[in-house]
Amino acid sequence: MAKLSRGTVKDFPGFDARTDAETLRKAMKGLGTDEEAVLKILTSRSNAQRQQIASAFKTLFGRDLVDDLKSELTGKFETLMVALMRPARLFDAHELKHALKGAGTNEKVLTEILASRTTAELRNIKQVYLEEYESNLEDHITGDTTGYYQRMLVVLVQANRDPDGRIDEGLVEQDAQVLFKAGELKWGTDEEKFITILGTRSICHLRKVFDRYMTISGFQIEETIDRETSGDLEKLLLAIVKCVRSVPAYFAESLFYAMKGGGTDDNTLIRIMVSRSEIDLLDVRREFRKNFAKSLHHMIQKDTSGDFRKALLLLCGGDDE
């Protein structure tokens, strides 16, 4: 049975790749660009349909659609349109490669992607990374990160998390006690215990462990992580816990903080809106409304401008006020 998508972007009915390709060429040909025509098409077609448009564009005009978008558009609007054109199966691998490239590592991207993806998605990312970049993702991570943060990332990249199944109450109790002893009861912290349990146990199991942990210690596991760890490791462990509790709630929070306060983290905004638009953006919107007492639509409207705003609002797909 096909899993029902909770995305805001779906296959466009009555889709015609040729017509769309012609419309896009007309919008970008000659002096000036009709940005509105570009954003309307690219935000309302599924990723698979966008790939067909790119193929039709090349067949009809002998031109590369992405190259044309890059030469005709500018700024974050260009970044968003180009991100929408990236084939879905390549998206995460490309973002990770970019985060690991050159001087300085973008830990935020590594944390967000590797903490939130399913085991099947992580296996696909590794495969695509190897095919596209002829390198091993794990090697690039170990070459670019250090310490317990690196170890936690490596465990996640193994993509060997236990599958959800029958819950062993004895193991739940044992794991909760181990985490308690490794953190609150210990002078210093036994990070390895946190890494092993949070990186390898099933999602269902971990939810039970967190409940049991609260009963034993009187603290939420997040409070303990906050107190016992710091820096990139702390952010990664917290991201894993949040994703175990609810992936859409994790993304809702990430979007909220990308727009809250002075300045907007446009890259995070683009990455999440594009990568979740066909998966669970409806659920992310619901969690956003529930947890921040305003709609995602409203916050995008307030925090962005121009064609960038128009495109994001279309991807958002509606208001929840």
N, C-alpha and C positions, 0 to 999 in steps of 0.2 A: 504494500500500500504506500502510495506517495505521501511523504511528509508534507503537511500543509505549511506553506511558507507564511511567515509573519512579517514579510517584507512590505515596503511601501511601493516598490517598483516591481512590476510584473511584465510578462510578455504583452506587447502592444497589440490589440486586436486589429485585424486587417492590415497587418504589417507588410510593407513593400520596400525592401532594401534599396532597390533601384531609384524609386521616387525620393526616398530620404537622402540618398547620395546626391541626387541632382539638386535637391533643395539646399543641401549643405554647400555644394560647390557654388551655387548661385549666391548664397549668403556671404561667401568669402572671396568671390571673384571681383576684380576691379578695385576701385577706390572705396575704402571704408568697408566695414564688416557689419552684417546684420546679426549682432550677438544674440538677440532675442530668438531668432530662428534656430540658431545653433543650440542654445540651451534648452529650448522647448523640445527639440528632437532627442537630444542626448539624455535628458533627465526622464523621458517618458518611454524609452525603449529598454528592454532588459539587456544585460551584458552580452548575452548570446546574440541578440539582435544587433547590437552595436558592432560586433565582430563581422556580421554579415554586411552591414553598411560599409565598413572599412574595405571589405573585399570588393563590394560593388563599386565603390569609389575608385579603387585602383583599376578595376576592369574598364570602367567607363572613361576615366580621365588620365590614366597612367600616372596618378599622383598618390602620395601617401597621406591619408586623412590626418593622422596624428602630426605629421610634419607641417601640414597646412594649418592645423589648429595652433601649433606652436608659433608659426610665423605671423598669424593673424590676430591672436589674442595676447593679452598680457596679464602679469600679476597673478593673484590668487585665483582669479576666474579661469585663467589658462591652466593653472595647476589642477583645478577641480575637473575641468573638461578632459584633460589628458588622463587623469586618474580614472575617470569614468570609462575611457576607451581601453584601459589595460585589461587584458583577458582575466576573468575572475580567478582562474587557477594559478595565475602568475602573481596576483596582487600581493599576497603576504610575503612571498619569497623576495619580490622586488623591494618591498618596504624594509625587510630585514637586511638585505644586501646594502641598501642605501644607508641604513643605520650603522652598519659596520665598516663602511667605506672611508678611507682617508683618515685624516687627523681627527681624533675625537670620536667617541662612540655615542650614539643616541640611545642611552639606556631606557628612556621613556618608551620608545618604540619596541625594543626587545621585550621589556616587561609586559607591555599591553598585549602584544600579539601572542607571546609564548604562554602567558598566564591564562588567556581567555579561549584558546582554540581547543577543540575536541581532539582526542587521540587520533582519529581518522584524518582530521585536518592537519595535525602536526606531521603525520607520516607523509601526506601529500606535499606539504611545504618542503620537507627534506628532499623528497624525490625531485621536485621541480627545481629546487636550489641547485642540486647536483647537475641536472640536465642543462639548466640555463647558464650557470656560472662555472661549471666544471670544477667545482670545489665542494668540500663537505661543510655544511652549515656548522656542525659542531666544532670543526677545526677553526673556522673563522671566529666563533664565539670564544673559544679558549685562547685564541691569539689576541683577542681584543678586550677581554674582561679578566677580573682576578677574584681571588678569595672565595668566600662562601656564596657570593652573588653568582660567580661563574659556576660553582658547583650546582646551585639550584637550577640555573638555566640548562646545564648539561643534563640533569635528571629529567627536566621537562622535555628536552629535545629527544630523549630516548623514546618518548611516546609509548611507554609501557605501563601506563596507569591501569590498575585493576579494572575490569569491566564491571558495570553496575550489576548486582545480582543479589543473592540472599545475604542478609546482614548477619554477621557473626557477633552477637552481643558481647561475647567474651573478649574478642579482639578490640571492639569499640572501647570497652572498659580499660583494657591494657594500653591502648594508644593514648587515651585521655590521661591516664596516670603517667605514662612516659613523658608526654608533653608538659605536664604539671611539674614533674621532677626536673625536666631539662630546662625549665624557665623559672617559674616563681619560686621553686624550692631550692634552687641552686645559686651559689655565689658565682656570678658569671652565667653564661648560657651555653647549653650544649646544642649548637646550631645544627649539627648533623642529624639529630633526632627530628628536628622540625623539617629539615630538607627531605629526609627519607619518607616521613609520614605524609607530608603535604604534597610530595611529588609522585607518590606511587599508589596511594590508596584510592579506591573508587569514590566518586562524587557522593553517592548515597551514604557510604560508610563515613566519609568525612563530616557530613552534616550531623550525623548521630554523635560523632566524636566531639564536635563543637558544643552540642547540647550537653553532653556528659561532662565536658571540661568545665562548662559554666557551673554545673551542679557541684563538682568537686572543689573548684577554686574560688567560686564567687566572682570570677571575671569572665568577660567575653574573651575569646582567643585573640581578637584584634587588640584589646588593651594590653595583653601580655606581649604580643609582638612589638607593639609600640614602645613598651618599656624596655624590653630585653634586646632589641636589635636596633640598627640605625642605618642610614644611608640607603644605597640601592637595594641591599638585601631586605631591609624593612619594607620598602615600597613593593618589592616583588612578592614577598610573603603575604602582605596585605592584599595585593591584587589577586593572588591565588585564592585566599579565603573569600574575598568578595565574589569571585567568579564561581566558587563552589556554592555559595549561598544563592546567587542569581547573576547570570551573565548580563541580561538586559539592565539590571540595576547598576552593575559595574560600569557599563557604557554610558548610562544616563548620568552617573556621577562624573565620569571623565568629560563628557560634553559640557556639563554644568561648569566645571572648573576651567575648561578651555575658554569659556566666555565670561566668567565672573570677574569683576574688578576691572582694572585698567588694562587695556590691550587684550587682544584675542589670540589664542594659540591656533592660528589658522590651519596648520598642518594636522594637528590632532582632530580638529573639526572635520576637515576634508577626509582624513583617513577613516574615521568612524562612520561618517555619513555614507561614504561610498561602500565601505566593506560590509556594512550591516544592512544596506538598503534593500537587498533581496533575501535577507535571512530573518531578521527579528526587529527591524526598526519600529514596527508598531508596538512591540513589547517595550522597547527602549523608551518610546514616547509615553507609554502608560506609566512606567516607573518614574520617569522625569516629572510628570504631573503629580504623582503621588508623593514623591520625596522632596520636591522643591517648590510645591504650591504655585507653580506657573507652568505654562506649556513650553515644550521645546520650540515650537513654531514662534511663540511670542519672544523667546529669548534670542532666536536667530534674527528675527525682525529688528529687534532693538540693537543687536550687537554687530550686525554686518550691513553692507550697503551695496548699491549698484547691481550689476549683473550677477555678481557672486552671491548676493542675498537672494535674488530671484531664483537662481538655480538651486540653492540650498533649500529654500522653502518648497520648491517643487519636489525635491527628493524627500523632504520631510512628509509631504503628502497630506497635510491637514493639521487643523488646530485641535487641541484638547481642552480649551478653556471651558 
